[in-house]
Amino acid sequence: MSNTADKQLIDQLLKERDSLYQELSRLRDIDNGALERAQKKNERYEAVINEQQEKIKKLTDQLAWYRHKFWKPASERYIPQDPNQRKIDFDGLDILPQEKAAAEDAQKELIAYERREARKREEKACSSSFARGSAP
């Protein structure tokens, strides 16, 4: 008896499966392949999204590199000072006696040059006024 019950169960399952297949075929005919088109469109969109995500990552990395390159403080500007290194003093506080004498000589020479130039200008002005006929 169990053999006939199994056959009836199998027949019932096959009938249900057949009716579901017929329903699916009918729906596919009604939508004219819309599901397949939608799946293909979805695959294309996913490919485009993946491509754009890769491009965004590449551009983000490039932007980070440029920011680092152009706006990062240069390491040369922030070198810690060595306390053992001598410092150059340009304010004249640590001038050697020889350097002090040379600086004074240069200052005197500059003053003498300025006086000579002033005299030459005065003589030139006087000689030009004599040439025009006016006497001082």
Residue pairs with C-beta under 8 A, 6 or more apart in sequence:
28 35
95 103
126 136
129 136
